[in-house]
Amino acid sequence: MALDLKKIPLFAGAPDEALRALAEKADTRVLPKDSLIVNEGDVPDSLYVIGAGRVKVYLSDRKGGEMVLATKGAGEYFGEMMLDDNPRSASVMTLEKTEVAVLRRAEFVGFLLKHPQVALHLIRDLIRLGRGMNLRAREETGTKEQFRRYIEELESRKVEEEPKVRRWLLAKRLMLATVLVLAALNFYFFDVFLEMMNLNILTVFR
């Protein structure tokens, strides 16, 4: 069954007949959870419109980690970057059972040329995406700058001035002083003991 594109905000304002014709050319797929739809680095050739379900858009690193860029649900789309002919810049995987309509690039581009209002929606969405990336980059830059300043403050601050360090140094000095006092007393009483022993020996021999 073809997806009803009239319910998709991207196609708002397009004639019903044109949308029905485009939907008939689309390949509708129902995919189970954890299905890889788009793989980063693939050659792009289609736009995907979500009829039901949810997907995640993410990047993978060499260690197998993931950074989720976005999650998308019914009425949204992904794969629009195929318009610039470059390899896919991110991967997309289903988070649950998902229905998608796959629009081939040639069909979609031809539709955009005939219906500029849809192209305008797409351009606005791309602008919002770019602006969101700029804001995220600015936030990350601000966080890094705060961290850098914190590190510089720690490096510039004298360690001896920290309360915990001061208490530790004071305790260390007190312990050292105590040891010195005990050593002095021990040395003194040892001399006294030797003196007494000498006196006793002399008394015996007298």
N, C-alpha and C positions, 0 to 999 in steps of 0.2 A: 504493500500500500504506500502510495506516494505521500511524502510529508507535506502538510499544509503550510506553505511558505508565508501565507498571509498573517500567521501568528508570530512570525519572526520579525522583531523590530528593524533589522537591517533592511528588509524589503518593504518597509512602510511607504505607501504612496504609489507603489508600482501597480499597474493594471492587473486585475484578477486573471484575465486570460493569459497574459504574459507569465504570471507566476505559476499557473497551472502547467503551461508548456515547459517551463524550466524544471518544475518538480518532476514531470514525467521523464525528463532526461537524466535526473539524478538517480544514483544508485543507493537505495535505502538498505542499511545494515543494522542488525541487532547484535550487539556484542556483549559477552559476559564480563564480569568484574575482572580487573587486572589484565585487560586486553591492551596490547601496545598498538595504538592507531598510527602514530607518527613517531619516527625515530630520528633523533638529532643527527644531522649530516645527510639524510636522505635527499634525493632529488625531488623537489616539490612539483606536484601536478594537479592538486585538488584543493578545494575549499570544503570544510566539514561544518554542517549545520546540525546542532543537537536538538533532536525532537523530544527526548526523554532521557533521564539519567544525569550522571555527573562525570566529569573528567578532570584530571590534573595536568597542568602544563609545567614541566620541570626540566632542570639541567642535571646532568650526572657528572661526577668527577672520576678520576682514575682509581680511587679507592672504593668506589661503589656507593658513595654517598649521593644524596639528592638535595637539590635546592628547589622547592616548589615556588614557581613564579606566580601561578594563579590557579584557581579552580573555576570551572565553567559548568553551567547547567542548562536546562531546557530553554530554548529561545536564543541561546548564544551560539557563537561560531568560533572556529579556529582554523589556522592554515592560510590566513589571508596574505601572509608574507610570500606566498608562492608567486605573487605578481611581479617580484623583482628577479626571478629566475635563479636566485642563490640557494644553496643547500639549506635544509631545515635548520633553524637555530635553536630548537628545543624539542623535547620529546613530549608526547601526549599519551596518557594511559587512562582507562576507565576506572572509576572508583566504585562503580556498581553497574548493574545491567543497564546498557545505554543504547539508544537508537540514534543513528546519525544518517544524514543525507549527504552523499558525496557528490559534489559538483565539480566536474572536470574544468580545468583552467580555460580551455577554449570556449566552452559553453558559458562560463561565468563572465569572462571578459567580453564576449559578444553581448551578453545581457547588460553589462555596465555601459557599454557604448550606446545601447538603445535607450537606457533608462538612467540618465545622469543623476536623478535624485537618490538612487541607490548608491551610486558612486560617491555622492556627497556624504551619505551616512557612513560609508566605509572610511572616507578620508577623515571625518570627525572622530571616528573610533580610533583610527591610527594616531591622530593628534593627541587624544586623551591617553593612549598607551605611551606615547613618547613623553608626554608631560609627567605621567606617573613615574616613569623610569628616571626622569630628571630629579623629581622630588625624592625618590628613594636614594639616588646617588648623593644628593645633597645631605640627606639625613645620615647616611653612612659616613660621609666626609666629616660632618659635624661630630659624630661619635668618635671617629678616629682622632680628630683634633683635640677633643676633651681628654681622651686617653693619653695622647702625647703630652699635653700640658700637665696632667697628673703625674706622669713619669718624670718629667722635668722638675716638678715641684719636689718630688721625693728625692731626686738626685741632688738638688740644690740645698735641701734641708740637712742641717748637721745631725748626724745620728745621735750624738751625745745629748742633744736637746730633747729627745723623745722621753716622756715620763717613765716608761717601762725600762728604757736603757739607763736613765739616771738612777732609778731604784736599784737596778742590778749592779751598777758601778759602786753605789754606796754600800750595798751589802758585801761586795767583793772587798772594798777597802776595810770595812769593819772586821771581816774574817781575817784579813791579812794582819791587821793591827792586833787582833786577839792572839793569833799564832805567834807574833813577835813578842807579845807580853809573856805568854806562856813559856816561850823559849828562854826569855831573859830570867824569869823566875826559876825555871828549871836549872839554868846555869848557875844562878846565885845559890840556890839551896844545895846544889851539888858541891860547890866550893865550901859551903858551911859544913856539910857532912864530912868532907875530906879533912877540914881543919879539926873537927871534933875527933875524928879517927886518929889524927896525928897526936892530939893531946892525950888520948887514952893510951896510945902506945907508949908515949913518953912516961906517963904515970906508972905503967906496969913495970918498965925497966928501972925505975927509980927504986 
